[in-house]
Amino acid sequence: MAQPVEIPPDPTIAVQAAEAELPPALIAQTLGQYTRAWIGRMRGGDIGVLPVVVGLAACMIVFEIISPNHVFLSADNLVNLFLQSSFYMVLAMAETFALILGEIDLSIGFLGACGAVIAVQLVQPVTTHWPWWAAIVAALAACALAGAIQGTIVTRLGIPSFIVTLAGYLIFNGVMLILLALGPFSGIPNLVSDDPNVKVLYNLVAGNIDPTISWIVMAVVVVGIGGLMWYSDSHRRRSGLVAPPPSLTLIKIGLIAVAGIVVVGICNVNRANTGYLAGVPWAIPIVLAILGAWTILLERTKYGRYMYAIGGNPEAARRAGINVPVVITIAFALCSMTAAIGLILYASYLGGMSNNVQGGQLVLFAVAAAVIGGTSLFGGRGKAIHGVLGGLVIGAIYNGMYLQSLDVQRIFIVTGLVLLAAVTIDAVSRRGKVSFPGGRR
Amino acid sequence: MAQVAEPLLKVRGIDKHFGAVQALYGVDLDLPAGQVTALCGDNGAGKSVLTKCISGVNLPDHGEVFWEGQQVHIHNTRDASRLGIETVYQDLALCDNLDIVQNMFLGRERTSRYLLNEGDMERAASETLASLKVTTVRSIRQPVASLSGGQRQSVAISKAVMWNSKLVIMDEPTAALGVVQTAQLLALVRRLRDRGLAVMVISHNLNDVFEVADRIAILYLGRMVVQDKASAFDRQRVVEYMTTGGKGMKAPSN
């Protein structure tokens, strides 16, 4: 395949080509070259999702070996693990919006909890009795507004987001307690009811999709995504643009198909000790839908491009005519809105809300999950998928250690050590990068 | 369109002060198309302020700016871009975490149905790089962080040229470069000139100035003390103008 930049040589270029230090095989066209380029990129500090995938696999193997009766990899436990991780994954995707910009949002634990309380309160049949979707929309809108206000304070007044959202952490903790006390529920509005609206919220995480429908939907999604990938890559190859070789595209599509089959296959095993319980829990398509939407927003739209630009070099972004304060404010709103979804899943998982919500722990786990997944704490680098993978790691550690009947203090210590390892990898990989004059940091 | 003799950009009587400090006193400057003008001057002579007044970062207090013979008012960098004035800043203003195409199109991305049209942008970027003979960059999809200093300069300049710009202003383009890279950069500047662009290079480095400039303009303590063809100067003269403002020297024939 011809490189688009190739032109007839002129005398000065001989020198240039000789001294040009190329990262290995950026002109890769075959699978072998791509593998070498990938290894080169990792050596150069661009490690991508490899550490977290390896870490996740290691967790799985170790816990499977040491768990009593090897129940860790049973269908029952794997589905349970995903449900326990679902809100960590969503919260980590929320935090990614702040982290890409080089900011942080400490408020999303309690702010999201406010959203969850709003949703749970609004559907209660004895008080407001809103339809479930209206309750969710109201909760998301309220949280987006609160996030936008925090973002405005950060951008217009120039106060560090750490401080603004630390204040938000306390404020929304208080607001959550006030919202909980509303209505005749003694501060613990719950989702256990025969009312259809309440049931929808209750089944948001653990409700199962019929096994047959699960298979059909999975097949449609895999064929759709695979077709799109194949179409876009072959279109790029035909147009002479930088594109992966067909074999790599096929491998990626194959991996997606295998993942889909494995997930649906595991979910469709009968998980009940007595009776019958099978099907894909709603939490999986919900998390995947958020993942898809935020991946497209971050990687395929102008807005996402501007977020990365601001995270990489805010001054360059400003000079390029990007309205930096507006982009940051919207990011905080999206972060808080996504956090509300995460905490609604949390409420659904627990069957209600109470003042037991550990908003501080949730937000720290969200930051940890995003960073463990590969998002940089220093801004400019991060993807929605990182939050999903990191959330799974945290969920796996929690789940695996509970199976060992280890107490919570040991779980905290292990989770903290994993976070420390992830941040170390992030920092060391940045230092490993070659720096140039004019380069930032 | 103005007649041939009319310079692309004509600045007349620009004053600029910051608080009590007067930075520019009635500065005149001509930037003709198809020529490289070097703007020289010691530290604090007002080079950067003058540049910023042209590129829309600062507003002059008094004075007039003519673009292709027409008087214009440049209020911000967008106005300047619209006219065809692009500035390559000394720090290059590139995002390390974005690749070459993403940097070149930053803030002016092409979209189709709300999604980024990467293919279109990649093609246009590679055409621009090829037309400027920037060939050391093998993949335009590599992040800017992986480029050398000279390559980064080339990307920043290509970014400026991409938008049908007519005047490219470069602030100390060779300051961070080695010998080979400086030679490459000056060749690139000449290619811009040969395309008919007006180029203004701000530089301390007299070697580079004499290497590439067609015209030289010298600022001294906020005043334009001389501007003329480069052949009317020698090194000695330029240094004297820069350090003394040309006091006691015979003015070169115009």
Interface residues (C-beta under 8 A of the other chain):
Chain A: Q3 P4 V5 E6 I7 P9 D10 T12 I13 V15 Q16 A17 E19 A20 E21 L22 P23 L26 I27 G44 D46 H235 R236 S239 L241 V242 I296 R300 T301 K302 R305 Y308 A309 G311 G312 N313 E315 A316 A317 R319 A320 G321 I322 G380 R381 K433 V434 F436 P437 G438 G439 R440
Chain B: T77 R78 S81 Y89 D91 L92 A93 L94 C95 D96 N97 L98 Q102 L106 G107 R108 E109 T111 Y114 L115 L116 E118 G119 E122 R123 S126 E127 L129 A130 K133 V134 T135 T136 V137 R138 S139 I140 R141 Q142 P143 A145 S146 L147 S148 G149 Q151 R152 A176 V180 A183 Q184 A187
